[in-house]
Every structure is written in C-alpha cells, then in structure tokens.
Amino acid sequence: MKDDINSKELVIEYPCIWRYKVIIASGSDIKAIIKKILKDREHTVKFSNQKGDYKSYNLELLVVNGEDRESIFKALKIDTDVKFIL
C-alpha cells in the first residue's frame, strides 16, 4: 500500500521559528514593510535574490501558534508593497 503524503495533516509544534519568503518590487523598502507589520517584534530579514524588478527576502521569527503564523502571513499578503509571500 502506498503512503499518500497529501492525505496526512501537517503537525507543527509551537512555539517554533517560522520562515517566510517575501518578494517585493525592487523600489520598495523591506525594513519599512516589516516594521509596519511586526512593529518591535524580534525577527531577522536577509536578502535572498533579485530578478528584474523584484527582490526576495527571507524573514524568520518565532511564532507562538498557528493563529500567530497565519496572521503574519495574511498581513504580509495584503500589504500593497508585497508582491508574493511564500
């Protein structure tokens, strides 16, 4: 019998370090975007890549639960300076 990975629910143990890939237009300021969303919350942001008019960054921070992780994702997703979030 084959083990179907799609039928299994992902189990995440919290708190944990979570990583987001944030892609913005090259003219946007990643520090301002992150400050607006995370305020003074501890995090790290590292430049990842640039292709054409876009830059990508790796954002890492401690998330305390699934709701916390999702709320950060949603805040990044609706920010007008963020083009993609993974």
Contacts in CASP RR format, 6 or more apart in sequence:
PFRMAT RR
TARGET T0000
AUTHOR 0000-0000-0000
METHOD contacts of the structure
MODEL  1
MKDDINSKELVIEYPCIWRYKVIIASGSDIKAIIKKILKDREHTVKFSNQ
KGDYKSYNLELLVVNGEDRESIFKALKIDTDVKFIL
12 66 0 8 1.000
12 69 0 8 1.000
14 63 0 8 1.000
14 64 0 8 1.000
14 65 0 8 1.000
14 66 0 8 1.000
14 68 0 8 1.000
15 62 0 8 1.000
15 63 0 8 1.000
15 64 0 8 1.000
15 65 0 8 1.000
16 62 0 8 1.000
16 63 0 8 1.000
17 60 0 8 1.000
17 61 0 8 1.000
17 62 0 8 1.000
17 63 0 8 1.000
18 60 0 8 1.000
18 61 0 8 1.000
18 62 0 8 1.000
18 63 0 8 1.000
18 69 0 8 1.000
18 72 0 8 1.000
19 58 0 8 1.000
19 59 0 8 1.000
19 60 0 8 1.000
20 58 0 8 1.000
20 59 0 8 1.000
20 60 0 8 1.000
20 72 0 8 1.000
20 73 0 8 1.000
20 76 0 8 1.000
20 85 0 8 1.000
20 86 0 8 1.000
21 48 0 8 1.000
21 56 0 8 1.000
21 57 0 8 1.000
21 58 0 8 1.000
21 59 0 8 1.000
21 84 0 8 1.000
21 85 0 8 1.000
21 86 0 8 1.000
22 30 0 8 1.000
22 33 0 8 1.000
22 34 0 8 1.000
22 45 0 8 1.000
22 56 0 8 1.000
22 57 0 8 1.000
22 58 0 8 1.000
22 59 0 8 1.000
22 76 0 8 1.000
22 82 0 8 1.000
22 84 0 8 1.000
22 85 0 8 1.000
23 54 0 8 1.000
23 55 0 8 1.000
23 56 0 8 1.000
23 57 0 8 1.000
23 82 0 8 1.000
23 83 0 8 1.000
23 84 0 8 1.000
23 85 0 8 1.000
23 86 0 8 1.000
24 30 0 8 1.000
24 33 0 8 1.000
24 54 0 8 1.000
24 55 0 8 1.000
24 56 0 8 1.000
24 57 0 8 1.000
24 81 0 8 1.000
24 82 0 8 1.000
24 83 0 8 1.000
25 53 0 8 1.000
25 54 0 8 1.000
25 55 0 8 1.000
25 81 0 8 1.000
25 83 0 8 1.000
26 50 0 8 1.000
26 52 0 8 1.000
26 53 0 8 1.000
26 54 0 8 1.000
26 55 0 8 1.000
28 55 0 8 1.000
28 81 0 8 1.000
29 81 0 8 1.000
30 45 0 8 1.000
30 55 0 8 1.000
30 57 0 8 1.000
31 45 0 8 1.000
32 81 0 8 1.000
33 76 0 8 1.000
33 79 0 8 1.000
33 81 0 8 1.000
33 82 0 8 1.000
34 43 0 8 1.000
34 45 0 8 1.000
34 59 0 8 1.000
36 79 0 8 1.000
37 72 0 8 1.000
37 75 0 8 1.000
37 76 0 8 1.000
37 79 0 8 1.000
38 61 0 8 1.000
38 72 0 8 1.000
41 61 0 8 1.000
42 61 0 8 1.000
42 62 0 8 1.000
43 59 0 8 1.000
43 60 0 8 1.000
43 61 0 8 1.000
44 58 0 8 1.000
44 59 0 8 1.000
44 60 0 8 1.000
44 61 0 8 1.000
45 57 0 8 1.000
45 58 0 8 1.000
45 59 0 8 1.000
45 60 0 8 1.000
46 57 0 8 1.000
46 58 0 8 1.000
47 55 0 8 1.000
47 56 0 8 1.000
47 57 0 8 1.000
48 55 0 8 1.000
48 56 0 8 1.000
48 57 0 8 1.000
48 58 0 8 1.000
49 55 0 8 1.000
49 56 0 8 1.000
50 56 0 8 1.000
54 83 0 8 1.000
59 76 0 8 1.000
61 72 0 8 1.000
63 69 0 8 1.000
63 72 0 8 1.000
73 85 0 8 1.000
76 82 0 8 1.000
76 85 0 8 1.000
77 85 0 8 1.000
END
